Amino acid sequence: MIKGLHHNAYRCRDSEETRKFYEDFLGLPLVNAFEITETKSGRMTHVLHSFYQMGDGSCLAFFEVPGEEGKHFEFKHQHDYDLHIAVEVEHAVLAPMMAKGKAAGIEVRGIADHKMIDSIYFRDPNGYVIELTAKRPDHDAQMDPTRNEARKHLDTWQREKPNFR
């Protein structure tokens, strides 16, 4: 049985620039970093794997692989719904973090009303969109599939999506 998220891992361009964003700006402490020198297939490599811990103990992790950009992985500007990392905060954090981001010259957007949550968005040094999201009081009720008809909406989408092309 899956217990929860331990970490999500992403590529990064530069480990120190990534640390400045996640630790200094967002406040997620760097809790581990180690070099990987050999892959499980026996190939020699030089990769730094770093971990930034969230309040629940789970982590956002990054791999820096010098000299590999454009060979096996390409950083590209992502649209919000193509790829983003959403982390939960208290509602009172949103406005101060927006101001902090603007003052630091970081791209920031929001506050977005998603009915069950409110969110702001940053772009990290790697181009990933980071969403800070705060639950509304009725969040849990809106996420209850016995009340929100999630399966019905998915089935309708599957049936109708050929019309959207």
Stockholm file with secondary structure:
# STOCKHOLM 1.0

chainA/1-165         MIKGLHHNAYRCRDSEETRKFYEDFLGLPLVNAFEITETKSGRMTHVLHSFYQMGDGSCLAFFEVPGEEGKHFEFKHQHDYDLHIAVEVEHAVLAPMMAKGKAAGIEVRGIADHKMIDSIYFRDPNGYVIELTAKRPDHDAQMDPTRNEARKHLDTWQREKPNFR
#=GR chainA/1-165 SS CCCCCCEEEEEESCHHHHHIIIIIITCCCEEEEEEEEECTTSCEEEEEEEEEECTTSCEEEEEECTTCBTTTBCCCCCCTTTSEEEEECCGGGHHHHHHHHHHTTCCEEEEEECSSEEEEEEECTTSCEEEEEEECTTHHHHTCHHHHCHHHHHHHHHHHGGGGC
#=GC SS_cons         CCCCCCEEEEEESCHHHHHIIIIIITCCCEEEEEEEEECTTSCEEEEEEEEEECTTSCEEEEEECTTCBTTTBCCCCCCTTTSEEEEECCGGGHHHHHHHHHHTTCCEEEEEECSSEEEEEEECTTSCEEEEEEECTTHHHHTCHHHHCHHHHHHHHHHHGGGGC
//
